[in-house]
Amino acid sequence: MEINWSIAGWIIAVLVFYTIGFYEGRGNGYKRRKREEEQDKLKNPPTPVNVDDPGLLRVKSEDGTLTLDLDGVRADTSALSPDQRKRLTDLLMQMRPWLKEDFKPTPTGQPTPLPPQPQPAPAQPAISTLPPIRAVAPLEPKAEKDDRPSAPAGSIVGQIDSILQERISGTNLEQKRVFLSQSPEGGVLVHVGFDKYAGVDEVPDAEIKSAIRAAIADWEKKYTPGL
């Protein structure tokens, strides 16, 4: 049987062209799909994914409850560890200058220096023994001259008291604080320190009575001469 090489050649040529066209079509289709994908990307850029960065400190309200994140880690505010308390305190100390009116922001990378912590006061040495306590006699209250009652200005009692004070000045009676005042009824009240007597005759001290009577006699000579 003789082979018709002419027909065989045509068959081989058709197969070759078909194979070349098949692979070329696939290549063109792949390139076309790539171009379409690139055009779709240009028309519809992908939505950027927001990364939840809590930073150094973040406080959020979740369902009405405040939550705290320190350095990206959720902290239990009801039971902070000593390290978390120290970290939170350091951050709050660095933010405290923000509340001042004259605050100037610190450039990035230069943390705000923390204020110096107060040094504890040196312990006082314990006293082993106490000094003996001496009994102090109670002091007798002493009235001031400005606080004592006085007779009305220009009254007879006031004039006699002025003469009396001149007579007893520098004597022991001055130390006893002897003076006269006027009663609401217009009578004479004799004061000896904090004691008060209604009249000269009521005074038990004879020296005081003698000084008052002498002041009365001087007043009579001065204001009622010849009577």
N, CA, C and O of each residue as an XYZ file, in Angstrom:
908
protein
N       0.852     -1.186      0.000
C       0.000      0.000      0.000
C       0.885      1.231      0.000
O       1.759      1.398      0.851
N       0.641      2.066     -0.953
C       1.459      3.254     -1.062
C       0.809      4.405     -0.291
O      -0.407      4.597     -0.327
N       1.672      5.172      0.417
C       1.186      6.316      1.212
C       1.153      7.535      0.318
O       2.108      7.841     -0.396
N       0.035      8.217      0.377
C      -0.098      9.454     -0.388
C       0.514     10.564      0.449
O      -0.106     11.116      1.358
N       1.752     10.863      0.104
C       2.490     11.846      0.898
C       1.893     13.241      0.770
O       2.091     14.080      1.649
N       1.205     13.486     -0.251
C       0.599     14.810     -0.402
C      -0.493     15.020      0.634
O      -0.574     16.073      1.266
N      -1.343     13.986      0.802
C      -2.421     14.100      1.798
C      -1.838     14.122      3.199
O      -2.291     14.878      4.058
N      -0.825     13.285      3.429
C      -0.199     13.248      4.753
C       0.421     14.589      5.097
O       0.369     15.034      6.243
N       1.011     15.234      4.090
C       1.613     16.542      4.351
C       0.574     17.571      4.762
O       0.788     18.390      5.656
N      -0.563     17.497      4.071
C      -1.624     18.435      4.453
C      -2.137     18.179      5.881
O      -2.402     19.111      6.640
N      -2.263     16.929      6.209
C      -2.743     16.597      7.560
C      -1.765     17.099      8.618
O      -2.154     17.668      9.638
N      -0.473     16.869      8.339
C       0.547     17.316      9.302
C       0.534     18.836      9.409
O       0.668     19.369     10.510
N       0.379     19.529      8.322
C       0.368     20.995      8.339
C      -0.821     21.513      9.134
O      -0.713     22.467      9.906
N      -1.982     20.843      8.919
C      -3.173     21.276      9.671
C      -2.962     21.087     11.165
O      -3.312     21.955     11.964
N      -2.381     19.936     11.543
C      -2.131     19.680     12.969
C      -1.160     20.711     13.559
O      -1.345     21.188     14.678
N      -0.124     21.042     12.784
C       0.863     22.014     13.277
C       0.204     23.377     13.468
O       0.367     24.017     14.507
N      -0.551     23.817     12.438
C      -1.213     25.131     12.575
C      -2.234     25.142     13.718
O      -2.392     26.146     14.413
N      -2.921     24.017     13.900
C      -3.910     23.942     14.984
C      -3.222     24.042     16.345
O      -3.684     24.733     17.252
N      -2.103     23.330     16.453
C      -1.377     23.362     17.734
C      -0.852     24.765     18.015
O      -0.959     25.275     19.130
N      -0.271     25.386     16.961
C       0.253     26.748     17.162
C      -0.873     27.706     17.510
O      -0.715     28.544     18.399
N      -1.990     27.600     16.837
C      -3.114     28.489     17.121
C      -3.685     28.268     18.510
O      -4.106     29.214     19.175
N      -3.698     26.996     18.952
C      -4.228     26.692     20.282
C      -3.403     27.368     21.373
O      -3.939     28.037     22.256
N      -2.080     27.179     21.290
C      -1.217     27.771     22.321
C      -1.179     29.298     22.217
O      -1.108     29.996     23.228
N      -1.227     29.804     20.987
C      -1.225     31.257     20.831
C      -2.518     31.853     21.379
O      -2.509     32.922     21.991
N      -3.636     31.149     21.153
C      -4.908     31.632     21.685
C      -4.921     31.628     23.212
O      -5.432     32.554     23.841
N      -4.358     30.586     23.789
C      -4.292     30.544     25.254
C      -3.424     31.676     25.796
O      -3.748     32.304     26.803
N      -2.285     31.925     25.083
C      -1.407     33.008     25.539
C      -2.079     34.357     25.437
O      -1.977     35.188     26.339
N      -2.787     34.573     24.299
C      -3.481     35.859     24.156
C      -4.607     35.998     25.178
O      -4.843     37.089     25.696
N      -5.297     34.905     25.467
C      -6.365     34.959     26.471
C      -5.824     35.268     27.866
O      -6.438     36.010     28.633
N      -4.672     34.689     28.180
C      -4.059     34.948     29.490
C      -3.657     36.415     29.613
O      -3.879     37.061     30.637
N      -3.039     36.934     28.500
C      -2.628     38.336     28.528
C      -3.843     39.253     28.634
O      -3.805     40.261     29.339
N      -4.938     38.896     27.921
C      -6.132     39.721     27.973
C      -6.727     39.728     29.379
O      -7.169     40.771     29.862
N      -6.740     38.565     30.037
C      -7.264     38.505     31.408
C      -6.408     39.331     32.369
O      -6.941     39.991     33.262
N      -5.093     39.299     32.194
C      -4.205     40.085     33.051
C      -4.473     41.571     32.880
O      -4.511     42.324     33.853
N      -4.666     42.001     31.579
C      -4.943     43.415     31.348
C      -6.271     43.824     31.991
O      -6.389     44.906     32.566
N      -7.267     42.939     31.884
C      -8.566     43.250     32.481
C      -8.468     43.335     34.004
O      -9.089     44.197     34.626
N      -7.683     42.436     34.597
C      -7.517     42.475     36.058
C      -6.817     43.758     36.498
O      -7.183     44.361     37.507
N      -5.795     44.172     35.724
C      -5.086     45.401     36.078
C      -5.999     46.614     35.939
O      -5.961     47.528     36.762
N      -6.830     46.613     34.878
C      -7.768     47.720     34.712
C      -8.797     47.751     35.847
O      -9.168     48.821     36.328
N      -9.252     46.566     36.270
C     -10.193     46.516     37.393
C      -9.562     47.052     38.678
O     -10.220     47.722     39.474
N      -8.273     46.744     38.866
C      -7.586     47.247     40.064
C      -7.480     48.761     40.039
O      -7.612     49.423     41.068
N      -7.234     49.319     38.814
C      -7.134     50.775     38.724
C      -8.486     51.435     38.954
O      -8.572     52.486     39.590
N      -9.553     50.808     38.430
C     -10.881     51.380     38.607
C     -11.389     51.188     40.031
O     -12.010     52.092     40.591
N     -11.140     50.055     40.609
C     -11.621     49.735     41.958
C     -10.428     49.361     42.848
O     -10.152     48.181     43.061
N      -9.728     50.373     43.363
C      -8.578     50.053     44.221
C      -9.033     49.318     45.471
O     -10.132     49.568     45.967
N      -8.227     48.438     45.976
C      -8.617     47.677     47.175
C      -8.757     48.595     48.391
O      -7.976     49.527     48.577
N      -9.743     48.316     49.190
C      -9.981     49.100     50.407
C      -8.876     48.824     51.422
O      -8.634     47.673     51.784
N      -8.203     49.888     51.883
C      -7.122     49.646     52.853
C      -7.675     49.074     54.152
O      -8.736     49.477     54.629
N      -6.954     48.157     54.694
C      -7.344     47.517     55.952
C      -6.813     48.355     57.110
O      -5.605     48.555     57.239
N      -7.716     48.841     57.946
C      -7.318     49.639     59.106
C      -6.824     48.718     60.218
O      -7.557     47.867     60.721
N      -5.574     48.913     60.579
C      -4.996     48.118     61.657
C      -5.317     48.794     62.983
O      -5.023     49.976     63.165
N      -5.904     48.068     63.889
C      -6.284     48.612     65.197
C      -5.040     48.716     66.067
O      -4.615     47.748     66.698
N      -4.460     49.931     66.085
C      -3.248     50.162     66.869
C      -3.630     50.870     68.164
O      -3.951     52.058     68.125
N      -3.609     50.196     69.302
C      -4.006     50.848     70.564
C      -2.983     51.833     71.082
O      -3.290     52.610     71.986
N      -1.760     51.829     70.534
C      -0.743     52.759     71.011
C      -0.287     52.434     72.426
O      -0.374     51.291     72.876
N       0.209     53.477     73.131
C       0.707     53.281     74.490
C      -0.426     53.175     75.502
O      -0.364     52.387     76.445
N      -1.463     53.984     75.290
C      -2.563     54.032     76.258
C      -3.858     54.274     75.496
O      -3.947     55.191     74.680
N      -4.862     53.445     75.769
C      -6.155     53.630     75.125
C      -7.259     53.319     76.126
O      -7.241     52.295     76.808
N      -8.219     54.233     76.191
C      -9.395     54.053     77.043
C     -10.618     54.074     76.136
O     -10.833     55.036     75.398
N     -11.417     53.014     76.193
C     -12.606     52.906     75.358
C     -13.818     52.634     76.236
O     -13.712     52.151     77.364
N     -14.979     52.966     75.667
C     -16.242     52.685     76.345
C     -16.922     51.550     75.601
O     -17.339     51.709     74.454
N     -17.030     50.420     76.250
C     -17.668     49.250     75.667
C     -18.874     48.870     76.511
O     -18.743     48.447     77.660
N     -20.042     49.028     75.923
C     -21.303     48.723     76.618
C     -21.439     49.520     77.909
O     -21.929     49.016     78.919
N     -20.988     50.791     77.856
C     -21.117     51.647     79.026
C     -20.051     51.445     80.076
O     -20.104     52.078     81.131
N     -19.071     50.571     79.817
C     -18.000     50.309     80.775
C     -16.675     50.724     80.163
O     -16.389     50.383     79.015
N     -15.861     51.457     80.916
C     -14.564     51.893     80.422
C     -13.570     50.745     80.473
O     -13.482     50.021     81.464
N     -12.816     50.592     79.376
C     -11.758     49.585     79.316
C     -10.422     50.286     79.125
O     -10.369     51.409     78.624
N      -9.356     49.628     79.520
C      -8.017     50.212     79.492
C      -7.065     49.261     78.790
O      -6.996     48.076     79.118
N      -6.318     49.801     77.804
C      -5.263     49.060     77.117
C      -3.944     49.762     77.390
O      -3.813     50.963     77.152
N      -2.967     49.015     77.889
C      -1.629     49.536     78.144
C      -0.654     48.830     77.218
O      -0.493     47.611     77.282
N       0.005     49.612     76.345
C       0.974     49.052     75.399
C       0.355     47.926     74.577
O       1.005     46.918     74.300
N      -0.922     48.106     74.185
C      -1.575     47.132     73.327
C      -2.131     45.927     74.041
O      -2.620     45.004     73.389
N      -2.074     45.901     75.363
C      -2.561     44.749     76.128
C      -3.718     45.208     76.999
O      -3.600     46.205     77.712
N      -4.834     44.492     76.950
C      -5.991     44.823     77.767
C      -5.659     44.584     79.250
O      -5.176     43.517     79.629
N      -5.931     45.605     80.075
C      -5.628     45.536     81.503
C      -6.921     45.413     82.292
O      -7.946     45.996     81.939
N      -6.849     44.643     83.363
C      -7.989     44.485     84.264
C      -7.956     45.636     85.262
O      -7.145     45.634     86.187
N      -8.843     46.630     85.077
C      -8.803     47.824     85.921
C      -9.164     47.545     87.372
O      -8.865     48.351     88.253
N      -9.802     46.413     87.626
C     -10.160     46.090     89.014
C      -9.013     45.446     89.771
O      -9.065     45.331     90.995
N      -7.967     45.022     89.050
C      -6.831     44.370     89.716
C      -5.574     44.617     88.888
O      -5.038     43.697     88.270
N      -5.102     45.881     88.880
C      -3.884     46.209     88.146
C      -2.672     45.641     88.866
O      -2.590     45.673     90.094
N      -1.739     45.123     88.088
C      -0.501     44.616     88.674
C       0.407     45.793     89.035
O       0.198     46.897     88.533
N       1.406     45.584     89.890
C       2.325     46.685     90.236
C       2.992     47.300     89.010
O       3.159     48.518     88.949
N       3.382     46.465     88.016
C       4.007     47.008     86.806
C       3.012     47.855     86.015
O       3.376     48.900     85.476
N       1.756     47.407     85.945
C       0.750     48.186     85.220
C       0.465     49.503     85.921
O       0.283     50.527     85.263
N       0.423     49.492     87.251
C       0.208     50.738     87.989
C       1.353     51.717     87.734
O       1.123     52.909     87.525
N       2.584     51.211     87.751
C       3.740     52.078     87.517
C       3.711     52.630     86.099
O       3.993     53.810     85.888
N       3.373     51.786     85.120
C       3.323     52.235     83.733
C       2.233     53.288     83.538
O       2.452     54.296     82.866
N       1.063     53.052     84.127
C      -0.035     54.006     84.007
C       0.320     55.330     84.672
O       0.001     56.395     84.143
N       0.976     55.271     85.825
C       1.384     56.495     86.521
C       2.385     57.288     85.690
O       2.290     58.512     85.605
N       3.354     56.589     85.069
C       4.345     57.277     84.235
C       3.678     57.984     83.056
O       4.028     59.119     82.733
N       2.721     57.318     82.416
C       2.043     57.935     81.272
C       1.223     59.149     81.699
O       1.214     60.168     81.009
N       0.537     59.039     82.833
C      -0.269     60.171     83.306
C       0.615     61.345     83.705
O       0.240     62.499     83.496
N       1.787     61.065     84.277
C       2.702     62.143     84.642
C       3.211     62.859     83.397
O       3.413     64.073     83.422
N       3.422     62.117     82.298
C       3.876     62.744     81.066
C       2.769     63.559     80.405
O       3.053     64.517     79.686
N       1.507     63.188     80.640
C       0.390     63.928     80.047
C      -0.055     65.104     80.900
O      -0.774     65.977     80.412
N       0.357     65.147     82.169
C      -0.102     66.205     83.064
C       0.245     67.604     82.569
O      -0.581     68.502     82.735
N       1.432     67.854     81.962
C       1.721     69.215     81.472
C       0.756     69.692     80.402
O       0.671     70.896     80.162
N       0.018     68.788     79.741
C      -0.932     69.219     78.715
C      -2.017     70.115     79.302
O      -2.604     70.921     78.579
N      -2.291     69.989     80.594
C      -3.360     70.763     81.220
C      -2.943     72.193     81.521
O      -3.792     73.020     81.853
N      -1.649     72.508     81.414
C      -1.177     73.855     81.705
C      -1.414     74.748     80.499
O      -1.314     74.308     79.354
N      -1.735     76.034     80.775
C      -2.017     76.970     79.691
C      -0.767     77.288     78.880
O      -0.860     77.501     77.671
N       0.404     77.323     79.522
C       1.639     77.675     78.821
C       2.399     76.447     78.346
O       3.615     76.504     78.160
N       1.687     75.324     78.146
C       2.356     74.089     77.737
C       2.835     74.194     76.295
O       2.101     74.667     75.428
N       4.067     73.753     76.035
C       4.625     73.682     74.695
C       4.946     72.223     74.400
O       5.665     71.584     75.168
N       4.414     71.677     73.279
C       4.632     70.253     72.988
C       6.105     69.925     72.879
O       6.895     70.716     72.364
N       6.466     68.757     73.366
C       7.837     68.274     73.277
C       8.026     67.571     71.947
O       7.167     66.773     71.572
N       9.129     67.828     71.190
C       9.343     67.147     69.909
C       9.311     65.639     70.080
O       9.674     65.102     71.127
N       8.856     64.952     68.997
C       8.757     63.495     69.031
C      10.121     62.882     69.286
O      11.131     63.308     68.726
N      10.129     61.888     70.130
C      11.381     61.205     70.450
C      12.041     61.731     71.695
O      13.011     61.145     72.176
N      11.530     62.842     72.239
C      12.089     63.393     73.465
C      11.018     63.339     74.537
O      10.215     64.267     74.638
N      10.977     62.288     75.340
C       9.923     62.162     76.351
C      10.029     63.255     77.389
O      11.117     63.717     77.730
N       8.873     63.656     77.882
C       8.827     64.684     78.920
C       9.430     64.149     80.208
O       8.993     63.111     80.705
N      10.429     64.836     80.762
C      11.041     64.320     81.999
C      10.049     64.345     83.138
O       9.272     65.289     83.282
N      10.079     63.308     83.942
C       9.189     63.219     85.089
C       9.723     64.084     86.219
O      10.937     64.190     86.389
N       8.828     64.713     87.004
C       9.293     65.536     88.123
C       9.979     64.678     89.169
O       9.623     63.514     89.350
N      10.964     65.245     89.863
C      11.668     64.450     90.878
C      10.733     64.040     91.997
O       9.891     64.817     92.445
N      10.897     62.814     92.435
C      10.080     62.305     93.524
C      10.598     62.841     94.856
O      11.809     62.908     95.062
N       9.693     63.225     95.766
C      10.147     63.735     97.072
C      10.883     62.668     97.854
O      10.465     61.512     97.912
N      11.989     63.081     98.456
C      12.780     62.165     99.253
C      12.185     62.031    100.646
O      11.748     63.024    101.227
N      12.161     60.821    101.189
C      11.615     60.666    102.545
C      12.472     61.386    103.566
O      13.697     61.428    103.453
N      11.812     61.948    104.560
C      12.523     62.674    105.607
C      13.367     61.706    106.428
O      12.941     60.583    106.699
N      14.571     62.141    106.825
C      15.417     61.240    107.626
C      14.756     60.896    108.949
O      14.127     61.732    109.598
N      14.919     59.661    109.316
C      14.302     59.189    110.560
C      14.969     59.850    111.758
O      16.193     59.958    111.825
N      14.152     60.283    112.690
C      14.666     60.897    113.904
C      15.113     59.812    114.882
O      14.437     58.795    115.035
N      16.243     60.025    115.541
C      16.691     59.011    116.507
C      15.706     58.885    117.658
O      15.178     59.875    118.163
N      15.477     57.657    118.052
C      14.535     57.404    119.140
C      15.117     57.873    120.465
O      16.306     57.699    120.733
N      14.275     58.462    121.277
C      14.703     58.938    122.596
C      14.492     57.810    123.594
O      13.372     57.353    123.822
N      15.593     57.379    124.176
C      15.521     56.226    125.070
C      14.913     56.586    126.415
O      14.147     55.805    126.980
N      15.249     57.766    126.934
C      14.743     58.152    128.250
C      14.091     59.513    128.155
O      14.508     60.350    127.353
N      13.092     59.738    128.950
C      12.399     61.013    128.996
C      12.947     61.841    130.147
O      13.250     61.295    131.207
N      13.081     63.158    129.956
C      13.562     63.993    131.059
C      12.529     64.043    132.170
O      11.335     63.886    131.917
N      12.978     64.260    133.395
C      12.022     64.328    134.510
C      11.056     65.488    134.328
O      11.435     66.574    133.891
N       9.817     65.235    134.668
C       8.766     66.242    134.534
C       8.581     66.933    135.874
O       8.323     66.288    136.891
N       8.716     68.247    135.862
C       8.545     69.020    137.087
C       7.126     69.538    137.176
O       6.538     69.984    136.190
N       6.597     69.470    138.370
C       5.241     69.975    138.583
C       5.265     71.498    138.545
O       6.097     72.130    139.196
N       4.364     72.070    137.793
C       4.282     73.522    137.661
C       3.046     73.994    138.397
O       1.941     73.498    138.177
N       3.251     74.951    139.265
C       2.123     75.474    140.033
C       1.181     76.222    139.104
O       1.635     76.957    138.227
N      -0.118     76.045    139.281
C      -1.067     76.751    138.410
C      -0.959     78.253    138.588
O      -0.840     78.758    139.704
N      -1.002     78.953    137.472
C      -0.889     80.401    137.496
C      -2.233     81.018    137.830
O      -3.270     80.603    137.311
N      -2.202     81.993    138.685
C      -3.433     82.686    139.049
C      -3.812     83.634    137.929
O      -2.986     84.445    137.510
N      -5.034     83.555    137.432
C      -5.431     84.456    136.339
C      -5.297     85.905    136.754
O      -5.613     86.286    137.881
N      -4.823     86.700    135.817
C      -4.564     88.105    136.093
C      -5.312     88.953    135.084
O      -5.125     88.806    133.876
N      -6.134     89.814    135.567
C      -6.917     90.677    134.686
C      -6.073     91.837    134.206
O      -5.232     92.343    134.949
N      -6.285     92.259    132.988
C      -5.595     93.411    132.442
C      -6.346     94.679    132.827
O      -7.555     94.653    133.057
N      -5.601     95.808    132.895
C      -6.226     97.071    133.265
C      -7.275     97.486    132.252
O      -8.312     98.049    132.603
N      -6.988     97.198    130.974
C      -7.934     97.614    129.947
C      -9.228     96.816    130.005
O     -10.256     97.259    129.492
N      -9.181     95.612    130.643
C     -10.369     94.777    130.691
C     -11.221     95.031    131.930
O     -12.346     94.536    132.003
N     -10.713     95.799    132.919
C     -11.450     95.963    134.166
C     -12.604     96.940    133.970
O     -12.516     97.843    133.138
N     -13.684     96.765    134.731
C     -14.806     97.719    134.627
C     -14.392     99.073    135.179
O     -13.628     99.151    136.141
N     -14.883    100.107    134.587
C     -14.533    101.459    135.021
C     -15.796    102.275    135.206
O     -16.834    101.998    134.606
N     -15.681    103.295    136.059
C     -16.816    104.179    136.317
C     -17.005    105.128    135.147
O     -16.044    105.398    134.427
N     -18.209    105.645    134.929
C     -18.439    106.598    133.837
C     -17.519    107.801    133.956
O     -17.221    108.270    135.055
N     -17.072    108.295    132.796
C     -16.163    109.443    132.794
C     -16.837    110.653    133.446
O     -17.984    110.978    133.141
N     -16.102    111.316    134.352
C     -16.618    112.506    135.027
C     -17.471    112.222    136.239
O     -17.897    113.156    136.919
N     -17.740    110.926    136.541
C     -18.548    110.603    137.716
C     -17.706    110.743    138.975
O     -16.477    110.771    138.912
N     -18.378    110.833    140.122
C     -17.666    110.968    141.399
C     -16.818    109.734    141.659
O     -15.676    109.841    142.106
N     -17.388    108.539    141.375
C     -16.627    107.301    141.602
C     -15.382    107.281    140.729
O     -14.314    106.864    141.176
N     -15.516    107.734    139.473
C     -14.365    107.760    138.587
C     -13.300    108.724    139.059
O     -12.110    108.431    138.944
N     -13.704    109.882    139.593
C     -12.734    110.861    140.092
C     -12.005    110.319    141.317
O     -10.793    110.490    141.452
N     -12.762    109.655    142.224
C     -12.120    109.092    143.423
C     -11.161    107.970    143.035
O     -10.082    107.844    143.613
N     -11.559    107.146    142.044
C     -10.681    106.047    141.622
C      -9.391    106.585    141.017
O      -8.329    105.991    141.205
N      -9.468    107.706    140.288
C      -8.243    108.291    139.727
C      -7.292    108.720    140.837
O      -6.084    108.502    140.748
N      -7.850    109.337    141.896
C      -7.004    109.740    143.032
C      -6.433    108.511    143.725
O      -5.273    108.507    144.135
N      -7.265    107.447    143.857
C      -6.806    106.217    144.512
C      -5.646    105.593    143.741
O      -4.674    105.145    144.348
N      -5.736    105.558    142.421
C      -4.671    104.939    141.628
C      -3.366    105.717    141.761
O      -2.287    105.125    141.732
N      -3.456    107.043    141.907
C      -2.238    107.829    142.107
C      -1.608    107.532    143.466
O      -0.384    107.487    143.587
N      -2.439    107.329    144.485
C      -1.927    107.094    145.834
C      -1.268    105.713    145.960
O      -0.251    105.572    146.639
N      -1.850    104.690    145.301
C      -1.319    103.328    145.492
C      -0.292    102.956    144.420
O       0.209    101.832    144.404
N       0.020    103.892    143.529
C       0.987    103.586    142.475
C       2.341    103.245    143.080
O       2.873    104.015    143.879
N       2.899    102.108    142.708
C       4.200    101.665    143.204
C       4.137    100.948    144.529
O       5.180    100.548    145.046
N       2.948    100.763    145.112
C       2.818    100.068    146.394
C       2.303     98.648    146.157
O       1.989     98.250    145.035
N       2.231     97.897    147.271
C       1.735     96.528    147.153
C       0.249     96.483    146.800
O      -0.240     95.482    146.277
N      -0.475     97.586    147.092
C      -1.892     97.616    146.735
C      -2.084     97.645    145.208
O      -3.078     97.140    144.686
N      -1.127     98.237    144.518
C      -1.222     98.220    143.053
C      -1.084     96.793    142.527
O      -1.736     96.415    141.553
N      -0.212     95.991    143.193
C      -0.055     94.603    142.787
C      -1.324     93.795    143.058
O      -1.614     92.821    142.363
N      -2.082     94.216    144.087
C      -3.338     93.524    144.394
C      -4.481     93.954    143.481
O      -5.580     93.403    143.549
N      -4.218     94.936    142.631
C      -5.202     95.422    141.662
C      -6.462     95.915    142.381
O      -7.549     95.354    142.239
N      -6.275     96.961    143.139
C      -7.382     97.599    143.845
C      -7.888     98.754    142.984
O      -7.104     99.612    142.579
N      -9.186     98.784    142.703
C      -9.768     99.898    141.948
C     -11.258     99.959    142.258
O     -11.833     99.034    142.831
N     -11.866    101.078    141.862
C     -13.278    101.332    142.135
C     -14.059    101.364    140.823
O     -13.541    101.770    139.782
N     -15.319    100.925    140.895
C     -16.232    101.046    139.762
C     -17.610    101.404    140.290
O     -17.852    101.379    141.497
N     -18.491    101.730    139.391
C     -19.829    102.171    139.793
C     -20.837    101.067    139.517
O     -20.835    100.464    138.444
N     -21.708    100.804    140.506
C     -22.742     99.784    140.357
C     -23.871    100.323    139.487
O     -23.968    101.534    139.288
N     -24.734     99.439    138.961
C     -25.872     99.920    138.158
C     -26.773    100.888    138.915
O     -27.432    101.731    138.307
N     -26.803    100.767    140.256
C     -27.638    101.672    141.053
C     -26.943    102.988    141.354
O     -27.551    103.877    141.951
N     -25.671    103.137    140.952
C     -24.926    104.363    141.213
C     -24.050    104.287    142.438
O     -23.415    105.282    142.787
N     -23.984    103.124    143.125
C     -23.145    102.978    144.301
C     -21.705    102.667    143.930
O     -21.343    102.614    142.754
N     -20.882    102.460    144.973
C     -19.454    102.195    144.787
C     -19.206    100.699    144.914
O     -19.682    100.054    145.849
N     -18.450    100.155    143.956
C     -17.994     98.764    144.011
C     -16.484     98.775    144.145
O     -15.790     99.448    143.383
N     -15.973     98.024    145.120
C     -14.533     97.939    145.360
C     -14.045     96.604    144.797
O     -14.569     95.543    145.136
N     -13.040     96.677    143.938
C     -12.465     95.473    143.331
C     -11.072     95.259    143.899
O     -10.241     96.167    143.912
N     -10.833     94.033    144.370
C      -9.507     93.625    144.840
C      -9.158     92.364    144.054
O      -9.591     91.265    144.403
N      -8.375     92.529    142.996
C      -8.118     91.393    142.115
C      -9.412     90.981    141.436
O     -10.035     91.775    140.731
N      -9.819     89.715    141.656
C     -11.067     89.220    141.088
C     -12.201     89.208    142.109
O     -13.297     88.724    141.827
N     -11.928     89.743    143.292
C     -12.976     89.849    144.308
C     -13.654     91.206    144.185
O     -13.024     92.199    143.820
N     -14.936     91.237    144.493
C     -15.715     92.469    144.376
C     -16.550     92.648    145.647
O     -17.164     91.708    146.150
N     -16.552     93.912    146.157
C     -17.263     94.214    147.400
C     -18.194     95.398    147.152
O     -17.853     96.352    146.454
N     -19.382     95.301    147.749
C     -20.386     96.361    147.590
C     -20.201     97.409    148.686
O     -20.929     97.412    149.679
N     -19.233     98.288    148.501
C     -18.982     99.347    149.472
C     -17.639     99.179    150.154
O     -17.059     98.093    150.181
N     -17.156    100.300    150.711
C     -15.836    100.281    151.349
C     -15.863     99.449    152.618
O     -14.890     98.757    152.916
N     -16.958     99.500    153.378
C     -17.022     98.785    154.650
C     -17.006     97.269    154.471
O     -16.705     96.546    155.421
N     -17.323     96.770    153.270
C     -17.343     95.329    153.041
C     -15.946     94.755    152.805
O     -15.767     93.537    152.828
N     -14.950     95.629    152.576
C     -13.592     95.159    152.285
C     -12.964     94.647    153.572
O     -12.927     95.392    154.552
N     -12.460     93.396    153.621
C     -11.882     92.866    154.860
C     -10.482     93.395    155.151
O     -10.045     93.359    156.301
N      -9.765     93.887    154.135
C      -8.384     94.334    154.321
C      -8.401     95.779    154.824
O      -8.886     96.679    154.139
N      -7.861     95.989    156.036
C      -7.870     97.329    156.645
C      -7.002     98.297    155.859
O      -7.354     99.471    155.747
N      -5.877     97.845    155.310
C      -4.986     98.732    154.553
C      -5.689     99.260    153.314
O      -5.533    100.427    152.953
N      -6.470     98.392    152.659
C      -7.187     98.818    151.454
C      -8.273     99.829    151.825
O      -8.447    100.839    151.144
N      -9.003     99.549    152.914
C     -10.046    100.489    153.334
C      -9.445    101.847    153.675
O     -10.022    102.884    153.347
N      -8.284    101.845    154.335
C      -7.641    103.105    154.709
C      -7.230    103.891    153.470
O      -7.371    105.113    153.438
N      -6.717    103.194    152.441
C      -6.290    103.878    151.221
C      -7.493    104.475    150.494
O      -7.404    105.576    149.951
N      -8.619    103.755    150.482
C      -9.810    104.269    149.791
C     -10.356    105.489    150.529
O     -10.734    106.475    149.896
N     -10.401    105.431    151.875
C     -10.919    106.573    152.637
C     -10.005    107.793    152.461
O     -10.483    108.927    152.415
N      -8.696    107.558    152.363
C      -7.780    108.675    152.142
C      -8.025    109.293    150.765
O      -7.936    110.511    150.609
N      -8.332    108.460    149.761
C      -8.624    108.983    148.421
C      -9.918    109.787    148.439
O     -10.033    110.797    147.745
N     -10.909    109.335    149.244
C     -12.168    110.078    149.352
C     -11.922    111.439    150.006
O     -12.488    112.450    149.591
N     -11.064    111.449    151.041
C     -10.751    112.718    151.720
C     -10.053    113.675    150.767
O     -10.351    114.870    150.769
N      -9.126    113.172    149.948
C      -8.448    114.038    148.972
C      -9.447    114.580    147.948
O      -9.341    115.728    147.515
N     -10.417    113.747    147.565
C     -11.415    114.209    146.587
C     -12.261    115.333    147.182
O     -12.577    116.304    146.496
N     -12.632    115.200    148.480
C     -13.438    116.231    149.128
C     -12.672    117.547    149.208
O     -13.248    118.620    149.027
N     -11.365    117.461    149.483
C     -10.563    118.687    149.552
C     -10.442    119.339    148.170
O     -10.393    120.563    148.049
N     -10.395    118.502    147.137
C     -10.166    119.041    145.793
C     -11.447    119.562    145.160
O     -11.451    120.624    144.538
N     -12.541    118.811    145.319
C     -13.760    119.157    144.594
C     -14.821    119.847    145.467
O     -15.716    120.510    144.944
N     -14.720    119.692    146.793
C     -15.709    120.360    147.673
C     -14.982    121.081    148.804
O     -15.195    120.766    149.975
N     -14.145    122.023    148.475
C     -13.407    122.708    149.553
C     -14.348    123.562    150.410
O     -15.268    124.198    149.896
N     -14.105    123.566    151.707
C     -14.875    124.395    152.630
C     -16.172    123.782    153.083
O     -16.870    124.385    153.898
N     -16.539    122.584    152.582
C     -17.791    121.968    153.024
C     -17.548    121.110    154.255
O     -18.483    120.505    154.780
